[in-house]
Amino acid sequence: RPAGSFGAGSLNKGGVLLRFYGLTDIGRRREMNQDTFCVHRFDDKQGFGLVCDGMGGQSAGNVASDMARTIIADKIRKAVETGGMDDPRSLLEAALREANYSVYKRSMVEPEYRGMGTTAVVAFVRGETAYCAHVGDSRIYLLREGRLLQVTRDHSLVQELMEKGEIKPEEIRTHPNRNMITRAVGVGLTSETDLMQIPLCAGDKLLLCSDGLTNMVGNEQIAALLGQNTGEDACRLLIEEANKAGGMDNITAVVIE
């Protein structure tokens, strides 16, 4: 979706209304929005949210993120619509593997796209379970009863430095190498995907976002905005806060509540 675009869908499971919202913005410093997202509702039991944050010179990052989003979303849609979603985790892994190969192959045959890649983070919700997959430093958070938990582990240099004890957690957002990622979709022939399964409760909210949000807005503020607002308003307010803090990068937020 282009900068500033919005998408929404809702479904009902066991009397609990499940809603999907998404919003993306170019930020204040970039000339192009290389973030993309997708939210999709299938029926009264399932849907998904997806965020990709592209990287590469000129339009390459935009091409990579758009390709990955389209391939992953189409593969999930096709699997659900044809009854082939018996194993969501394997399906998500296959979708990201296909996206990786397609982006990498295009970068090899079109010199202007050499080296392009993208992060990818996806949450497929079926009933009371979220099946998640990610590559890169875009994140998934779970908000439950006011407590915010980062579900994904960043595939980034600063994450590795923190785990080695070389920097403190509070230094991540301001570290000069905070944008260096250690995994991405499309930069190599293969890419490892992290998979997880999250049991959901009534009142939970999932946030999928690019680092344009998390580098600008702290966890405490994210938790407050998610907890005090509807998913639709939270997407807008989170992006507004990131822009108020400088808007150094493209910003994307998808909320499943």
Beta strands, then each sheet from edge to edge (+ up, - down):
strand 1: 6-13
strand 2: 16-25
strand 3: 35-41
strand 4: 46-55
strand 5: 117-118
strand 6: 120-126
strand 7: 129-135
strand 8: 139-144
strand 9: 147-150
strand 10: 194-199
strand 11: 205-209
strand 12: 251-256
sheet 1: 1+ 2- 12+ 11- 8+ 9-
sheet 2: 3+ 4- 5+
sheet 3: 3+ 4- 6+ 7- 10+
end
